[in-house]
Amino acid sequence: MKVGVVGAGWAGLSAAFRLDRAGHKVTVFDATRTPGGRARRLHSTRLDADIDNGQHILSGAYSETLSLIDELGLDRASVLFDQPLTLLSADGRFGLQAAALPAPLHLASAVMTARGLSWRDKWRLVRTMQRLHARQWTIDTGLTVLEWLKAEHQSDHIIRYFWRPVCLAALNTPIDLAGAQLLATVLRDSLGATTRASHLLIPRVDLSQLWPEHLPSSIAIHHGLAVRHVASTATHVDMCDERFDAVVIAASAPSTARLLRCLPQSAAGSQLLARIAAFEYRPIATLTLKTEHPWGLPHAMLMLDDTPERLHFGQWLFDRSVFSLDSSQPPMLCVVASDARELTKHKREDVAAAIIEQVTEQTVRFAPMPTITAYELVIEKHATFAALPDMQRPGNATPWSRIWIAGDWTDTGYPAVLEGAVRSGRSAAELIMQKHP
Ligand SMILES: Cc1cc2nc3c(=O)[nH]c(=O)nc-3n(C[C@H](O)[C@H](O)[C@H](O)COP(=O)(O)OP(=O)(O)OC[C@H]3O[C@@H](n4cnc5c(N)ncnc54)[C@H](O)[C@@H]3O)c2cc1C
């Protein structure tokens, strides 16, 4: 089969890889010049350095992504900095670190030795996790995370220092809006699984180098080519002056809708388009700070306490010198702000200055932050869809028999994350191969 793929993000490339391995001829088209989609390398002229479109972390639960990395012959340890689950606040007020023990002892010890939580909070956290486990990680799909936590009698203190940051990092949606079931799924596969699954994996190389640039050369990739039109019949799909047996549209939800609107419409098609139109999006901002010399913090990542009234929007601080292997890049720190809607209302220079002040204030227990020589603020306005309760996410099949869709926004069971994107690509590829063996 000749298969066309729209989008060289992690979903499109995952589909391309599976189809190529099965012996099909695959051509990928992407509007940008670098593979990886939202998880790709950018060049910053302000920093005179290559950075990512946003600091990302993976987890040991990203089984499909990790097996893709293995199948491409890449050495995991060279591309990913692997650390046991560690949530430490920069100011030292809160700390939770999993021990190198078999599950669930790794978590039990993490909770028992956690800093900044009362015994009552610890006990309730353990009970909540036990109840989730007993209910096979299912929660009423209509509940928000906050409603669920209140029903579980979690205190305001543990919500602020544990649940809120975890929810924002995993779902990019605030706890009063985020769907509890999506968080439960993340917890099931990370904290509720093996010790390795709970590990945090931080890319040591840029996101395009991590694996998207290592696909077999048998996959043709056309960069800088935005697909504007697709025409589909019962026997083939025409796109970019080529004829394909099948096409996977692995673009963002709005771009996918634009392409699907080119096709003959039906009631089923309108229903799919209505589902896509219902998605809401949330921004993520990443402030990268170039420093005079490496800071050498004792931890790769630390939690920051955000106070938006002071423009202290930072939620996580990454010291790239702890994990980056790319010696051609200058020393850099990254500060991440999820659900960054409020941040986008302020001037970039004000935000950058306030976040630098925030990091300085909250890291006084460490060696002083080195002098900052330049900064870059990347705001991805449509970073992820808002992970709301009761979402109706479409599967990979469409009413057009030769068109499939993939992407983190399709029905992966996960929030908008890399692993969901990779799984959706694989699933679209498998469905095509089942239908057209
Ligand atoms: C700042 C930021 C931080 C994040 N942090 C994390 C994290 O820490 N951990 C995590 O797991 N996930 C994180 N995510 C989410 C993760 O990046 C996404 O889930 C994932 O990259 C989505 O991949 P995708 O292939 O579904 O879509 P995309 O990456 O959006 O890929 C779609 C591709 O389609 C192309 N395209 C669109 N329209 C067309 C067209 N008409 N013609 C040709 N090409 C087209 C685009 O150029 C793009 O390359 C983060 C996202 C952002 C933005």
The ligand as a Tripos MOL2 file, in Angstrom:
@<TRIPOS>MOLECULE
LIG
   53    58     1     0     0
SMALL
NO_CHARGES

@<TRIPOS>ATOM
      1 C1          4.9030   23.5050   25.6610 C.3       1 LIG1
      2 C2          4.4210   22.0820   25.7100 C.ar      1 LIG1
      3 C3          4.8090   21.2610   26.7570 C.ar      1 LIG1
      4 C4          4.3650   19.9420   26.8000 C.ar      1 LIG1
      5 N1          4.8280   19.1370   27.7940 N.ar      1 LIG1
      6 C5          4.5690   17.8130   27.7300 C.ar      1 LIG1
      7 C6          5.2000   16.9170   28.6210 C.ar      1 LIG1
      8 O1          5.9950   17.3210   29.4710 O.2       1 LIG1
      9 N2          4.9420   15.5910   28.5040 N.ar      1 LIG1
     10 C7          4.0930   15.1020   27.5430 C.ar      1 LIG1
     11 O2          3.9300   13.8820   27.4680 O.2       1 LIG1
     12 N3          3.4720   15.9350   26.6850 N.ar      1 LIG1
     13 C8          3.6870   17.2590   26.7400 C.ar      1 LIG1
     14 N4          3.1150   18.1090   25.8410 N.ar      1 LIG1
     15 C9          2.1530   17.5620   24.8740 C.3       1 LIG1
     16 C10         2.8480   16.9280   23.6530 C.3       1 LIG1
     17 O3          3.7820   17.8160   23.0870 O.3       1 LIG1
     18 C11         1.7790   16.5770   22.6210 C.3       1 LIG1
     19 O4          0.8450   15.7220   23.2150 O.3       1 LIG1
     20 C12         2.3280   15.8970   21.3760 C.3       1 LIG1
     21 O5          3.4810   16.5300   20.8860 O.3       1 LIG1
     22 C13         1.2380   15.8970   20.3030 C.3       1 LIG1
     23 O6          1.7010   15.2190   19.1590 O.3       1 LIG1
     24 P1          0.7680   15.0830   17.9080 P.3       1 LIG1
     25 O7          1.5370   14.3610   16.8650 O.co2     1 LIG1
     26 O8         -0.5530   14.5450   18.3050 O.co2     1 LIG1
     27 O9          0.4550   16.5830   17.3910 O.3       1 LIG1
     28 P2          1.4550   17.7080   16.9020 P.3       1 LIG1
     29 O10         2.7210   17.6140   17.6000 O.co2     1 LIG1
     30 O11         0.7020   18.9850   16.9690 O.co2     1 LIG1
     31 O12         1.7430   17.3360   15.3760 O.3       1 LIG1
     32 C14         0.9250   17.7620   14.3170 C.3       1 LIG1
     33 C15         1.8220   18.0670   13.1120 C.3       1 LIG1
     34 O13         0.9680   18.3060   12.0090 O.3       1 LIG1
     35 C16         1.5230   19.3570   11.2490 C.3       1 LIG1
     36 N5          0.4260   19.9110   10.4420 N.ar      1 LIG1
     37 C17        -0.7200   20.4830   10.8970 C.ar      1 LIG1
     38 N6         -1.5000   20.8100    9.8310 N.ar      1 LIG1
     39 C18        -0.8300   20.4240    8.7260 C.ar      1 LIG1
     40 C19        -1.1270   20.4780    7.3360 C.ar      1 LIG1
     41 N7         -2.2720   20.9890    6.8690 N.pl3     1 LIG1
     42 N8         -0.2040   20.0050    6.4570 N.ar      1 LIG1
     43 C20         0.9700   19.4640    6.9100 C.ar      1 LIG1
     44 N9          1.2910   19.4000    8.2190 N.ar      1 LIG1
     45 C21         0.3880   19.8580    9.1030 C.ar      1 LIG1
     46 C22         2.0920   20.3010   12.2840 C.3       1 LIG1
     47 O14         3.0940   21.1150   11.7070 O.3       1 LIG1
     48 C23         2.6520   19.3270   13.3090 C.3       1 LIG1
     49 O15         4.0010   19.0230   13.0310 O.3       1 LIG1
     50 C24         3.4920   19.4480   25.7990 C.ar      1 LIG1
     51 C25         3.0840   20.2860   24.7580 C.ar      1 LIG1
     52 C26         3.5450   21.5760   24.7030 C.ar      1 LIG1
     53 C27         3.1400   22.4390   23.5490 C.3       1 LIG1
@<TRIPOS>BOND
     1     1     2 1
     2     2     3 ar
     3     2    52 ar
     4     3     4 ar
     5     4     5 ar
     6     4    50 ar
     7     5     6 ar
     8     6     7 ar
     9     6    13 1
    10     7     8 2
    11     7     9 ar
    12     9    10 ar
    13    10    11 2
    14    10    12 ar
    15    12    13 ar
    16    13    14 ar
    17    14    15 1
    18    14    50 ar
    19    15    16 1
    20    16    17 1
    21    16    18 1
    22    18    19 1
    23    18    20 1
    24    20    21 1
    25    20    22 1
    26    22    23 1
    27    23    24 1
    28    24    25 2
    29    24    26 1
    30    24    27 1
    31    27    28 1
    32    28    29 2
    33    28    30 1
    34    28    31 1
    35    31    32 1
    36    32    33 1
    37    33    34 1
    38    33    48 1
    39    34    35 1
    40    35    36 1
    41    35    46 1
    42    36    37 ar
    43    36    45 ar
    44    37    38 ar
    45    38    39 ar
    46    39    40 ar
    47    39    45 ar
    48    40    41 1
    49    40    42 ar
    50    42    43 ar
    51    43    44 ar
    52    44    45 ar
    53    46    47 1
    54    46    48 1
    55    48    49 1
    56    50    51 ar
    57    51    52 ar
    58    52    53 1
@<TRIPOS>SUBSTRUCTURE
     1 LIG1         1 GROUP 0 **** ****
